[in-house]
Amino acid sequence: MDQTNGTLLEHFVLKGFPGNHVLQKIIFVALLVAYLITMAGNLLIIVIVYSDHRLHSPMYLFLVCLSFTDLLMVSFVIPKLLAVLVEEKTISKMGCFIQSYLYYFITTADILILTVMSIDRFVAICYPLRYSYIMRNSICIKLVIGCFITPFLLLLYPTVTIPNFPFCGHVVLDHFFCDSAAMLSLVCVDTRLIKLATIINSVFILIIPLIITSISYIFIVSTVIKMRSTKGHHKTFSTCVSHLTMVCIVFGSAIFIEVRASKCYSVETDKTVNFVSTILGPLLNPFIYTLRNKKVKDCLRDKEKWKELLTH
């Protein structure tokens, strides 16, 4: 615990969202429904891919990993946010640091998995005859492991440093979860070094993955344009639209938060963008991949047929 202005800092207070009691209840109900749909949808994807051998391919392995990280992301944030909306706004100091670390760990893993998925689509479309060799099981497993080891290493310095900062007796975080930027705003010592580390991390977490994803899709588009079959165009683009939608949601919100100008900074805007990226991506993921993916829809139909046969 920190000795700050003669008091012991044992907890933080999450401010949450502004609004009267009725608005808080509306947000609570809407958020609870979104949370339950998100959990059910992403669990369904994991179960379907695991149980159907037709989906045992690299693309669906990465999709399962994406659904898994989405489940963790909402589970680390939404239950506490629901408690905040019913006036349980306090969170222990250690609990706050743990939530912050886990949130950024999973968010980073999410971005890296989307990047790996873009590489997978690039290989599948540009080198279809060599796809099974290039994206063999051992390579896919290493890529997935790398998606989880990288954020652990990148977040190690902030994780060790921030808990040791003095917070000068201030306990109110103007956010809906333990955002590291919100915590740093309460610190009463020089934080330039850790902010520099955050900028460097952003290069590895956002800029490099964005460059890799962009290059992958430049080659994909170039290959598709060369295809003579209109049906081939449609089939290829349909497999990429779902992924591109998720890339736009996740990368777009993350980049907006990182590059926003300080003179235009708004706490409410920051919270809104964080809220949308935390809730919208995991919520839409199951719908995007099941509604636009023929293989997944076929597997779902087959399972429905088996249920009908068993019931009759």
N, C-alpha and C positions, 0 to 999 in steps of 0.2 A: 504493500500500500504506500501511497505517496504522502509525505508530510507537506501540506500546502496551506500556508497562511494559518498555521496552528490547528488545522483540522485534518482528519484522515479521510482521504478519498476512497470510498468503498464501492460506489456505484455511479452510473450515469443515468440521466433522465432523457428519454427519447421524446422529442416534441411531437413527432408524427405529422399529421395534416391539419391545417386550420379548418374551422367550421363548427357549427352548433351541434348539439347532441343528436338531433334528427339526422343531419348529414353524416355524422360519424357512424350511425346505425346503418344507413344506406350503404356507405362504403364497406362496412363490416360484412353485410350480407353478400354484396357483389363480390367482394374479395374471397369470402368463404366458398361461394359457388365456383369461382374461377380456380381456386386452389383444388377443390375436389375434382373438377373436370380435368385439370392439368395432371393430377396424380393418376386418375383413371386412364386417361389417354396415353400417357407415356408408359405406364405399366402394361397397357394393352400391346403397344408396339414391342416391348421387350418379350412378352409372352408369345406373341405371334411369331416373331423372328426365331426365338429359341425352339418353338415347337414344330416349325415347318421346315423341312430339309431344303425346300426350294429357295429359301431365303438365307441359306448358309453360304453367303458370299461376302467379300470385303466390304462392299457398299452397305450391306445391312448390319455387319459387325460395327461399323462406324456409326450407323444410325442408332443402334442399341446404346453405344457409348454416349451419344448425344442425348438420348432420352434419359439415360442414367444421370448425367450431369445436370440436366434440366430438373429432374426429380429432386436432386440434392439442393440445387439452387433455391427453389421455392420453399423447400423444407427448412432451410437455414434462415429464411427471412420472413415468410408469411405467418407462421404460427405466432412469432413474437409480435409482428405488426398487428395481428388480430387482438392480441392481449393489450397492446398500446391503445387500440381503438375503444377498448372497454375500461380505460383509465388505469391499467397496470403498466405505467410508463417507465418504471425503473428497471434497470438491468445491471447486474454486478459488473465490476470493473473487468474481472477476468472473463466473464461471459461475453462482454462487449468486444474484447480483443479477439476472442475465439470466433465470434460471429463474423467479425471483419475479415479475419484471415481466411476462414472457410469460404466466405462469399467471393473474395477476390481469387482464391485458389481455384474454385469451380468455374468462375467466369473466364479465367485465363485458359483453363482446360477446355472449356466450351469453344472458345475462339480457335484454339489449336486443332481441335477435332474437326471443326468446319474447314480449316485450312487443309487438313489431311484428306477430307472428303473431296475437296476441289482437285487435289492431286490424283485421287482415285478416278474421278470423272475424266481428267485429262488423259490418263493412261488408257482407260477403257475406250475412249472415243478416238484418240490419236494413234494408239498402238494396240488395236483390238486383238491381233494375233499373238502378241507377247504379253497380254494382260495377265493371264493365269500364272505366268512365270514371274513377272515383275511384282505383282501384288499377291505373292504366295503367303501362306499363313504366318511363317516366321517373320516376314517383313511387316505384315499388318500388326502383329502382336507387339513388335518393337516400336512401331509408330504410335500405337495406343499407349504403351508404357511411357514413351517420350512425352506424350501430351500431358501426363500427370507428374512426371519428374521435373519437367521444365518450370512449371509454376512454383513447385516446392523450392527450387533453387533460387528463382528470381525474387520470391517473396521472403526469403530467409532474413535478409538484412532489415527490412521494415518490421518484420515480425518480432525480431529480437530487440530492436531499438525503441519503437513507439511505447511499449509498456513501461519503459524506464524514464520517460519524459515526465517532468512535473506539470500538473494541470492547474495550478494556481487556484484551487478551490472551486473552479467552474465545473458544473456537472451537467448542464443542459446541452444536449446535442440537437441542433436544429435539422433533424433528419428523421426518416422512418426506420432506419437501421443504423448499425454502428459503422458508418462510412468513415474511412481513414482520413479523408480531407476534412470532414466535420470535426474529428477528434484533434487533428493537427491545429485547427483554428482555436482550440482551447489551450494549447501549449504555450507556456510563457518563456520559452528559451528559443534560441536560433534553430530553425528547422530547415535551413537552406540545403544542408547536406542530404537529408532524407528526401527533400523535394527533387534534388538533382538525381538521386537514385531512382525516384519514381519516373522521371523523364526518360532515363536510360532504359528502365524496364518497359516503358511504353513502346520504345523502338522494337524490342524483341517480342512484345505481346501483341502490338497492333500493326506497326509499320511493315515489318518483315512478313508476317502472315498475309497482310493486305497485298503486298507486292507479289507474293507467291500465288495467291488466289487470282489476282488480276492477270498475271502472265499465263496461268493455266487456262483461263477463259479466253484470252486472246488466241491461244493455239486451238482451243476447242472451236471457237467461232470460225477461225481460218479453215479448219478441217471440214466443218459443216458446210461452209460456202462451196467447197470443192465437190461436195456430194451431188450427184446428178438426180438422185431420187428425192422427190418431194416428201414421200412417206418417211424416208430416212431423216430428212430435216426435222419433221414434226416429232418423230420418236426420240431423236437425240436431244432436241430442245426440251421436250417434256420431262426428260430425266434430270435436266439441269435447273429448270425453273424453280422446283421445290428448294433445292440447295441455295440458289441465288436469293430467294425470298428470305431465308434464314440469315444469309450473309448480310443482306441489306439491313435487317432488323438489328442484329447483334453488333456488327462492325459500325453501322451508322450511329447508333446511340453511344457506343464506346468512344468513337472518334470525336463526336460532338462534345462529350463531357471533357475529354482530354485537351482539345484545342480551343475551347471557348475563350474568348478574350476576357481578361480580368476586369476591364472597364464595363463589360456587358454582363458580368457574372450576376446571377440571380439565384438565391438559395431555392426559391420555389421552382424555378426552371430546372435547376440541378436535380431536385427531388423528383420532379415530374418525369424527366428523361430517365433517371435511374429506375423509377417505378415502372415505366413502360417497358424498358429493356429487361427488367427482372420478371415481369408478369407476362408480357405479350409473347416473347419468344417461346418459352416453355408451354404456354397455353396453345399457341398456334401450331407448334411442331407436329403433334399427332395428326391434326387435320390436314396440314400441308402435305405430309408424306403419305397419308392413307387415301386422301381424296384424289391425288394426282398420280399415284403409283399403281399401275395396273397389276403388278405381281402381288402387292399387299392386298389389294381389293379382291383379287382372285382367291387368295388364301382365306380371307374373311368369308367370302361366299361359300367356299368349300366347307368351312367349319360350321356355317349355318345349315348347310345341307345335311351334314353328319348329325347335327343336333335334331333336325326334323326326323331323320330316319330312326334315331334312337328313341325319340319320344313316341313314335308310331310303332 
